[in-house]
Each structure stands twice: as structure tokens, then as C-alpha cells.
């Protein structure tokens, strides 16, 4: 009897030891993290195509403070889920700015001074997305002024007010100032503190550490980071490429399980230098490629002369779409078209105006992407810019002011410029059909 008892004790000890060994794996238990396999994404061992939208303000809606609207957030997510959207691209951090074209309130009110209620909004968003089996791309900064961004960092450091390019119209000077962020040791020190603050956060709603949350698809360096303006030097281009690699490596050191992306616009966001774009995305710390496409912003399409300028604009757009997919294939990485959009007809901001050319644009973009996806090419998904959903403006000049509904159109642009409202039925029908088609790809 003693021998049998001893045998059972030894067996139990062995099983306990084996359990300890198996549980010592530092990787999260979840297998639902989005991963990269060649030029494709995978989730739960299956192909995963991004059918998405930009909704930069989603974490704001999740906040328990007066800026939040959790009922609206649920409504927006339910609507998006119903049309096949599985991914949002969201602003994780904003910086307090005094200029009119920046969102208020902000996540950071000076270095190290965080608005906990807005961070709790991000917590709440992650929980709501998980309920709907949706993922999110979170970006840490912004090249542009509408969320404070890089120029606000430099304003805090230099003690000088931000020059709003919406007022001065001096975009070259603004871009140079924004790009000086990469060369500032103080800016990079504080930027990394903020990155660490977010990545190492534990969700106050779910109790789950962010590093263990498969709802997060990717950490993104910034929204549309650029090396500088049209006069960017070779040295400045290299500084930018090094910043991408070094920042991505830092993120990986904090969280090796989530993907990392740049937020780049592609060639247009690389001062028209293909080598800069390729070098930035060649980094082993950058998991996939991103690009954006703006046919009106870049002067290809004239919104007041749509019929006269459409064909030439589309020819350039089609080439831009395909050439970036081909570049990603050479890098052996997936690519996501994570921003594209067009004005309502004739540049109207009125929710009642038509969207004939926007619908045409979306459809023709999807007609390029779908066969390439079906062919197994490097294109792995899209995010439109942007989702307005139930957001509305009552202002006759369409400019956002603090306390107004938040829309996909950020404060630096008129509300209704590019955003898709929940009443834009023809546009939504195009999105829903395409989403259904790409979800069927094996």
C-alpha cells in the first residue's frame, strides 16, 4: 500500500512538473494574434484579409468622460460589423494643442501628463471590438496637426506656438518642423515614454494586458510619417529611415507578439523617392507595408471638373495601386491600402449631396484589388478614410468645434469632406459587397 501511495505521489509530482514546464512559455496563450505568413495575414491559422475603415475617434467615444458616447460607439461598431468590416484604424494618442484645427481634449496635456479618461476610452474600445471579433491598428503619433502630433512635441520642447498651416498655408515649413521631430533627442525620449505607457498598459475594463490582447492587430509608428518636405536632403531621408527601424525595434522589445507597421502613405509619403519607401519597409522590425492614395489632394482629380479629369486621375491611381502591391511582393510582405477616399460630388460637404464619383472611385479601386487578392498577390486589405457613421454637424461652415460630434473628417478638414455617413446607402452597399467577396477568399 505504501508503494502504491508513493507511486501516486511521484506521478502527481511529475504531472505538476510537466504543467509548470508547459506553462513557462512566455508567449500569450491566445492563438488569435494576427500574424504574417509571406505576403499574407493569418488569424487562428486561417487567411485574414483586412476589410476596414479609419475611425480615428473610436477611443474618444469609449471614454467615460463627457467627450465619450458609448451608446454611439456600440451603434457604430454594430453597423460596421453588419457590413463585413473587421478592422478599425484608430488614433491611440493625441497631444493638447491650442490651434483651431486640432481635436480637443487630448490624451497628453504636456509630457507625462495623461488624460486617464481617454485612456480608459481605449480600454473600453478594445473590449467592444473583441465582442465583435474585430481587430484594430493603433497609431502613436501624427505627422499632421489635427491631433497635436509631431509639431506639438516640438512646440513643447522649443516653447514656441505651433504654426497652423490651415491658417498660414505654409505647408512646406510645417512639414519641415514636423520632420524635425525625428532629430530631437528630447522628442524621441518622450515619444518612447508614451509608446511604453500604452503598450504596457493593463485594460481597466477587462483586466487584460495590452501585450496579451489579440484584438490589437498592429502598433503603428504614426499617421502618415514623412521624411520632410520637397527639399528633404539625403541625410534627412536616412534619419527618417533609421527612425522607422529604431522605433519599430523598440516596440518589438516591449511587445514581440504584435505586428508593427509604419503608417506610411507610400511613394507620396516618401518624398517621391522609392528607395526611401523600400528602405523604411525593408526593416526586419516592420511586419507589413502600408500605403495611402489621395487622387484629389495630390492634384490628379479636380472635384469641380470631375468628368474632364476623371480618366487621367484614374490612370494614375490604378498605377499607384498596382505598383505598390508589386513593391510589397519584392519585399515579401503584405501591404494594406489603409487610407483612400474622395469628396462628395462637386466638393460638397452636405450630407444630402450625392456621391456618384466617390462610389465610382471605391468600386474601381475594389475592382483592382479583388482579382489581385484572389490571385494570392501581396495586397492583404484596405481601410477607407473614413467612417462618419451617425456623426453630424450643424455648423453652416462645416468646421468642427469642441463639443461637436466627432467624425472621420478630422478637425483640420470640413466635416463631411471624405467621411461616409450611415445614410450613404449606395456607398455602403459597395463596401458590403466587397467585404463579402474578400471574406470568401481562402
JOKAHU-V106175 format. One record per residue. N is the residue number from 1. SS is DSSP state (alpha for helix, beta for strand, coil for the rest). PHI is phi in radians with two decimals (* if undefined). NEAR is the number of other ideal C-beta (glycine too) atoms within 10 Angstrom. Layout:
BEGIN
<<N;SS;PHI;NEAR> <N;SS;PHI;NEAR>>
END
This chain:
BEGIN
<<1;coil;*;5> <2;alpha;-1.10;6> <3;alpha;-1.13;7> <4;alpha;-1.17;8> <5;alpha;-1.06;9> <6;alpha;-1.08;10> <7;alpha;-1.09;10> <8;alpha;-1.14;10> <9;alpha;-1.08;10> <10;alpha;-1.13;10> <11;alpha;-1.12;10> <12;alpha;-1.10;10> <13;alpha;-1.11;10> <14;alpha;-1.14;10> <15;alpha;-1.11;10> <16;alpha;-1.11;10> <17;alpha;-1.11;10> <18;alpha;-1.09;10> <19;alpha;-1.07;10> <20;alpha;-1.10;9> <21;alpha;-1.10;9> <22;alpha;-1.16;8> <23;coil;-1.47;8> <24;coil;-1.46;7> <25;coil;-1.04;8> <26;coil;-1.26;6> <27;coil;-1.24;10> <28;coil;-1.03;16> <29;coil;-1.20;8> <30;coil;-1.15;13> <31;coil;-1.76;11> <32;coil;-1.63;16> <33;coil;-1.08;20> <34;coil;-1.23;23> <35;beta;-2.14;18> <36;beta;-1.91;16> <37;beta;-2.31;11> <38;coil;1.14;12> <39;coil;-1.75;20> <40;beta;-2.24;20> <41;beta;-1.65;25> <42;beta;-2.34;14> <43;beta;-2.49;18> <44;coil;0.98;13> <45;coil;1.37;10> <46;beta;-2.02;8> <47;beta;-1.00;16> <48;coil;-2.32;23> <49;coil;-1.81;24> <50;beta;-1.43;25> <51;beta;-2.03;24> <52;beta;-2.43;27> <53;beta;-2.49;25> <54;beta;-1.44;27> <55;coil;-2.53;31> <56;coil;-0.92;26> <57;coil;-1.60;27> <58;alpha;-1.01;29> <59;alpha;-1.20;28> <60;alpha;-1.06;25> <61;alpha;-1.10;26> <62;coil;-1.39;27> <63;coil;-1.17;25> <64;coil;-1.35;16> <65;coil;-1.41;13> <66;coil;-1.16;9> <67;coil;-1.29;19> <68;coil;-1.37;20> <69;coil;-2.70;19> <70;alpha;-1.19;15> <71;alpha;-1.15;10> <72;alpha;-1.16;15> <73;alpha;-1.01;24> <74;alpha;-1.06;15> <75;alpha;-1.09;15> <76;alpha;-1.11;25> <77;alpha;-1.15;22> <78;alpha;-1.13;11> <79;alpha;-1.10;15> <80;alpha;-1.11;26> <81;alpha;-1.04;15> <82;alpha;-1.17;11> <83;coil;-1.79;17> <84;coil;1.61;17> <85;coil;-1.28;24> <86;coil;-2.12;22> <87;beta;-2.62;27> <88;beta;-2.04;25> <89;beta;-1.94;30> <90;beta;-2.32;23> <91;beta;-1.24;26> <92;coil;-1.56;26> <93;coil;-2.48;26> <94;coil;-2.14;27> <95;beta;-2.12;26> <96;coil;-1.11;19> <97;coil;-2.34;23> <98;coil;-1.55;12> <99;coil;-1.30;21> <100;coil;-1.20;16> <101;coil;-1.61;19> <102;coil;-2.19;28> <103;coil;-1.21;24> <104;coil;-2.42;17> <105;coil;-1.28;16> <106;coil;-2.24;20> <107;coil;-1.18;28> <108;beta;-2.05;22> <109;coil;-1.96;14> <110;coil;2.03;12> <111;coil;-1.01;17> <112;coil;1.41;10> <113;coil;-1.86;10> <114;beta;-1.77;17> <115;coil;-1.53;18> <116;alpha;-1.10;13> <117;alpha;-1.15;17> <118;alpha;-1.29;24> <119;alpha;-1.15;21> <120;alpha;-1.18;19> <121;alpha;-1.11;25> <122;alpha;-1.17;26> <123;alpha;-0.98;25> <124;alpha;-1.12;23> <125;alpha;-1.02;28> <126;alpha;-1.05;27> <127;alpha;-1.15;16> <128;alpha;-1.19;21> <129;alpha;-1.13;24> <130;alpha;-1.06;19> <131;alpha;-1.03;12> <132;coil;-1.85;15> <133;coil;0.96;12> <134;coil;-1.97;21> <135;beta;-2.05;24> <136;beta;-2.49;23> <137;beta;-1.84;25> <138;beta;-1.99;24> <139;beta;-1.86;24> <140;coil;-1.60;22> <141;coil;-2.78;28> <142;beta;-2.67;26> <143;coil;-1.23;21> <144;coil;-1.72;21> <145;alpha;-1.51;27> <146;alpha;-1.22;22> <147;alpha;-2.10;26> <148;coil;1.62;28> <149;alpha;1.25;26> <150;alpha;-1.09;27> <151;alpha;-1.20;27> <152;alpha;-1.24;26> <153;alpha;-0.94;24> <154;alpha;-1.19;19> <155;alpha;-1.14;19> <156;alpha;-1.10;19> <157;alpha;-1.28;16> <158;alpha;-1.56;12> <159;coil;1.24;6> <160;coil;-2.10;10> <161;coil;-1.19;10> <162;coil;-1.23;22> <163;coil;-1.55;15> <164;coil;-1.36;19> <165;alpha;-1.17;21> <166;alpha;-1.15;17> <167;alpha;-1.69;10> <168;alpha;-1.41;10> <169;coil;1.09;10> <170;coil;-1.73;13> <171;alpha;-1.26;12> <172;alpha;-1.11;13> <173;alpha;-1.14;13> <174;alpha;-1.07;21> <175;alpha;-1.14;23> <176;alpha;-1.12;16> <177;alpha;-1.14;22> <178;alpha;-1.07;28> <179;alpha;-1.26;24> <180;alpha;-1.13;19> <181;alpha;-0.92;22> <182;alpha;-1.16;23> <183;alpha;-1.70;13> <184;coil;-1.57;16> <185;alpha;-1.08;8> <186;alpha;-1.14;13> <187;alpha;-1.07;19> <188;alpha;-1.21;17> <189;alpha;-1.09;10> <190;alpha;-1.25;18> <191;alpha;-1.04;24> <192;alpha;-1.21;16> <193;alpha;-1.11;12> <194;alpha;-1.21;20> <195;alpha;-0.97;21> <196;alpha;-1.12;15> <197;alpha;-1.00;17> <198;alpha;-1.34;20> <199;alpha;-1.10;21> <200;coil;-1.58;12> <201;coil;-1.24;17> <202;beta;-1.90;13> <203;coil;-1.08;20> <204;coil;-1.31;14> <205;coil;-1.61;15> <206;coil;-1.71;14> <207;coil;1.38;8> <208;coil;-1.60;19> <209;beta;-1.20;14> <210;alpha;-1.00;21> <211;alpha;-1.15;16> <212;alpha;-1.79;17> <213;coil;-1.71;25> <214;coil;-1.27;18> <215;coil;-1.11;24> <216;beta;-1.35;26> <217;beta;-1.43;28> <218;beta;-2.67;26> <219;beta;-1.54;25> <220;beta;-2.17;26> <221;coil;-1.02;23> <222;coil;-2.95;24> <223;beta;-1.47;26> <224;coil;0.92;21> <225;coil;-1.12;28> <226;coil;-2.17;22> <227;coil;-1.17;24> <228;coil;2.79;20> <229;coil;-1.85;17> <230;coil;-1.18;10> <231;coil;-1.80;10> <232;coil;-1.03;21> <233;coil;-1.51;10> <234;alpha;-1.06;10> <235;alpha;-1.12;9> <236;alpha;-1.17;20> <237;alpha;-1.10;19> <238;alpha;-1.19;13> <239;alpha;-1.03;18> <240;alpha;-1.12;23> <241;alpha;-1.06;22> <242;alpha;-1.13;14> <243;alpha;-1.07;21> <244;alpha;-1.02;27> <245;alpha;-1.14;17> <246;alpha;-1.21;15> <247;alpha;-1.21;26> <248;alpha;-1.07;22> <249;alpha;-1.14;14> <250;alpha;-1.11;17> <251;alpha;-1.04;24> <252;alpha;-1.11;18> <253;alpha;-1.18;11> <254;alpha;-1.51;16> <255;coil;-2.65;20> <256;coil;-1.37;11> <257;coil;-1.69;16> <258;coil;-1.57;24> <259;beta;-1.29;22> <260;beta;-2.24;22> <261;beta;-2.37;25> <262;coil;-1.62;26> <263;coil;1.53;24> <264;coil;-1.19;28> <265;coil;-1.40;24> <266;coil;1.72;25> <267;alpha;-1.04;18> <268;alpha;-1.13;18> <269;alpha;-1.60;21> <270;alpha;-2.11;25> <271;coil;0.82;20> <272;coil;1.05;11> <273;coil;-1.98;14> <274;alpha;-1.07;12> <275;alpha;-1.11;12> <276;alpha;-1.07;24> <277;alpha;-1.10;26> <278;alpha;-1.15;17> <279;alpha;-1.09;18> <280;alpha;-1.14;25> <281;alpha;-1.67;25> <282;alpha;-1.40;16> <283;coil;-0.95;18> <284;coil;-1.17;9> <285;coil;-1.57;15> <286;coil;-1.83;25> <287;coil;-1.45;22> <288;coil;-2.61;26> <289;beta;-1.78;29> <290;beta;-2.21;28> <291;beta;-2.70;28> <292;beta;-2.18;24> <293;beta;-2.57;24> <294;coil;-2.29;19> <295;coil;-1.25;22> <296;coil;-1.52;20> <297;coil;-1.01;15> <298;coil;-1.55;14> <299;coil;1.44;11> <300;coil;-1.42;18> <301;coil;-2.20;23> <302;coil;-1.83;15> <303;coil;-1.14;17> <304;coil;-1.64;10> <305;coil;-2.32;10> <306;alpha;-1.10;19> <307;alpha;-1.13;8> <308;alpha;-1.27;11> <309;alpha;-1.92;17> <310;alpha;-1.09;19> <311;alpha;-1.04;8> <312;alpha;-1.20;13> <313;alpha;-1.13;21> <314;alpha;-1.16;18> <315;alpha;-1.05;11> <316;alpha;-1.19;15> <317;alpha;-1.12;22> <318;alpha;-1.07;14> <319;alpha;-1.14;10> <320;alpha;-1.11;22> <321;alpha;-1.03;21> <322;alpha;-1.27;15> <323;alpha;-1.14;14> <324;alpha;-1.25;23> <325;alpha;-1.09;23> <326;alpha;-1.15;13> <327;alpha;-1.12;20> <328;alpha;-1.07;25> <329;alpha;-1.08;18> <330;alpha;-1.16;10> <331;alpha;-1.43;17> <332;coil;1.00;10> <333;coil;-2.38;21> <334;coil;-1.17;28> <335;beta;-2.31;25> <336;beta;-2.13;27> <337;beta;-1.44;25> <338;beta;-1.72;32> <339;beta;-2.68;23> <340;beta;-2.88;22> <341;coil;-3.07;23> <342;coil;-2.68;27> <343;coil;-1.09;23> <344;coil;-1.17;25> <345;alpha;-0.97;16> <346;alpha;1.08;13> <347;alpha;1.31;15> <348;coil;-1.23;17> <349;coil;-1.86;20> <350;coil;-1.22;9> <351;coil;-1.05;17> <352;coil;-1.50;8> <353;coil;-1.31;14> <354;coil;-1.41;14> <355;coil;-2.32;21> <356;alpha;-1.01;13> <357;alpha;-1.32;20> <358;alpha;-1.10;21> <359;alpha;-1.06;18> <360;alpha;-1.08;15> <361;alpha;-1.09;25> <362;alpha;-0.96;22> <363;alpha;-1.09;13> <364;alpha;-1.24;15> <365;alpha;-1.07;23> <366;alpha;-1.14;18> <367;alpha;-1.18;11> <368;alpha;-1.41;17> <369;alpha;-1.24;23> <370;alpha;-1.01;15> <371;alpha;-1.10;10> <372;alpha;-1.25;16> <373;alpha;-1.12;22> <374;alpha;-1.10;13> <375;coil;-1.44;9> <376;coil;1.45;12> <377;coil;-1.29;19> <378;coil;-1.29;24> <379;beta;-1.22;30> <380;beta;-2.07;26> <381;beta;2.65;21> <382;beta;-2.65;25> <383;beta;-2.38;24> <384;beta;-1.24;27> <385;coil;-2.03;24> <386;coil;-2.71;23> <387;beta;-1.71;28> <388;beta;-1.58;27> <389;beta;0.97;26> <390;coil;-1.48;16> <391;coil;-1.16;24> <392;coil;-2.49;15> <393;coil;-2.14;20> <394;coil;-1.88;8> <395;coil;-1.50;12> <396;coil;-1.16;6> <397;coil;-1.66;9> <398;coil;1.18;16> <399;coil;-1.52;17> <400;coil;-1.30;25> <401;coil;-2.32;12> <402;coil;-0.93;11> <403;coil;1.76;8> <404;coil;-1.28;15> <405;coil;-0.97;17> <406;coil;-1.51;23> <407;coil;-2.25;28> <408;coil;-1.12;26> <409;coil;-1.30;24> <410;coil;-1.27;27> <411;coil;-1.10;24> <412;coil;-1.43;20> <413;coil;-2.29;20> <414;coil;-1.08;20> <415;coil;-1.25;26> <416;coil;1.89;22> <417;coil;-1.12;24> <418;coil;-2.03;26> <419;coil;-1.19;27> <420;beta;-1.67;23> <421;beta;-1.50;21> <422;coil;-1.23;17> <423;coil;-1.71;13> <424;coil;-1.43;20> <425;alpha;-1.12;10> <426;alpha;-1.20;12> <427;alpha;-1.17;19> <428;alpha;-1.10;18> <429;alpha;-1.10;12> <430;alpha;-1.14;21> <431;alpha;-1.08;22> <432;alpha;-1.09;15> <433;alpha;-1.12;13> <434;alpha;-1.16;21> <435;alpha;-1.05;20> <436;alpha;-1.09;12> <437;alpha;-1.16;17> <438;alpha;-1.37;22> <439;alpha;-1.21;13> <440;coil;-1.52;9> <441;coil;-1.29;13> <442;coil;-1.70;5>>
END
